[in-house]
Amino acid sequence: MKRIEAIIRPHKQVYVLAALAQLGITNVTVIETLGLCDPPNYSQIYDPANVDKKSGTGLVPKRLLLLFVADEQVPPVLELIQSVALTGRPGDGVIAVSQVDQVLRIRPKKKP
């Protein structure tokens, strides 16, 4: 099993989630986050007060998608996220894949 973390632009979230659902992937955690981009390549700086005037860096809104998939699902999921999240401009995002040894669901135990 693999853990996939994809950091994407906020406006691409709905499209990526819809495409993942078509693949049968519906267990996704979405986290609103901020990213530091150096230098900002587009005008969507989250908070101008947080821009370092000297270096030109600023916090930019992003979405972190976190999902766990079977090993054989990794290539199609990666290809899907890359193709749907792509705008062709710098700052489209990043995807990380890591090995997961065990996943446990937190659920009430069934009564005998």
N, C-alpha and C positions, 0 to 999 in steps of 0.2 A: 504494500500500500504506500502511496505517496501523498505528501502534503504539497499543495500548490498555493502559492501566494502571488497574487497579481495586483500590481498597483497601476491603476488606470485613471483616465480623466473622468470626472464626475458625470459629464453628459453622455458618456459611453456605457455607463453602468446598466441601464435598462436594456440596451441592445445585447450586451454580453450575457446578462442573466437570461434573457429570452432565448438566445442561441444555445446556452447551456441546457436549458429546459428541454429544447428540442432534441438534445443529445441524451436526455434522461438524467441529467445532473440537476437535482433540485435542492440538495443540501449544501447551501453556500452561506457563509457568514460575510456580511458587508460591514466595513468599519469606515466611518468618515475620518479622514486624516489630513495632515498637511505635509507637504514635501518641500524640501529646500532645493531650489534650482539655481545653478551657477553658470552663467548669468541668466536671468529670466529671458527666455526666448519668445515670450508672448506676453500680452498685456494683462493677463488674468492673475495679477498678484493679489493674494488673499487680503493682506492688510498693509497698505503703504507705510504705516507706522513701523512695521517690522522689516522694512527694507534697509539693509545695511548700505548706506550711501557710498562707502568706500569700495566695497566689493561688488555691489550691485545685486546681491542675493536677496531673495524674498520668499516667504512661505506661500505656497500655491495649494489650493484645495485638490485633494486626490481621493480615490476610493481604494481601499484594500479589500480584495476578495480572497477569502480563505476557504479552501475546499480540500477534502480528502477523497482520493479516487484510487481505484484498483490500478495496478501497474500497466495493464493493457489499455486503460483509458487515457493515459498520460499524453501520448502523441496527438490524438484527435482533439483533446481539450486544449493543449498548448497551441495547436494550429488555429483552432477556433478563436481563442482569446486574442492571439496576435492579429488575425485578419479582421475581427470585428472592432477591436480597440484602436486600430491604426487610423491616424488622421494624416500621416505623412509629415507632421511637424515635430521638431524636437520636444521632448517632454511627454511623449505618448504613454510611457510607463515602462515597467519592468516585470518580469515573471521569474519566480524562484521555485525550484522543485527540490524537495528533500525527502529522505527515506523515513517512514514511520514504522516502528516495530509493533506497536499495539494501539488499538483504539477501543475504548470502552464506552458504552452508552450508559447514561445515568437514567435509570428507569425503575419504577417500583417492581418488586419481585411478584411473580404470579403466585396466587394461593393454590395449594394442591387440591 
